[in-house]
Amino acid sequence: MKMPELKIGHLVSRLPIIQGGMGVGISMSNLASAVANAGGIGVIAGAMAGITEKDIATNGLEANCRALAREIRKAKEKTAGIVGVNIMVALTHFAEMVKTAIAEKVDLIFAGAGLPLDLPGFLKKGDRTRLVPIVSSGRAAAIIAKRWYQRYGYLPDAFVVEGPKAGGHLASRPSNWTIRPSAWRTWSGMC
């Protein structure tokens, strides 16, 4: 059975598979590069990326940013495929992690655990990193798209929509994650 490609901006994944970003040292360069080499999108988790760094307890910001940069570089050395990062908006050092990922020329940033309302503001002219918010409702998608377009003239490159089975932490009832046609009309009206 031939599976369809997944296109996000200029990126084309041979398989429509995005590996989840599991934090605290689980989704790192080895897993992300293996998924990317298999034709999917490999994802490095930003949450406690520096868990094995000696100074994680005393210098969390630097340890996590240093580890994230190293893991992105290692993954990119091991694959010509697509490598992304998952950075939770709720992280104390969200902005610094995003800047690190963009500086390392990661292909995609997946941002959830909050509304990444100012994410496009980190991109500079010429950056090719694609931005993908993680949402659990059509309303959240519409809010993000409207804010990004009004402030930055930028629309999300894609959305990850998580439902009630997304680790048990989102959208307790189906009405929370169903994207209503009115939300799409609002979003598409901005294009």
Beta strands, then each sheet from edge to edge (+ up, - down):
strand 1: 6-8
strand 2: 11-13
strand 3: 41-45
strand 4: 82-88
strand 5: 108-112
strand 6: 130-135
strand 7: 160-161
sheet 1: 1+ 2-
sheet 2: 3+ 4+ 5+ 6+ 7+
end
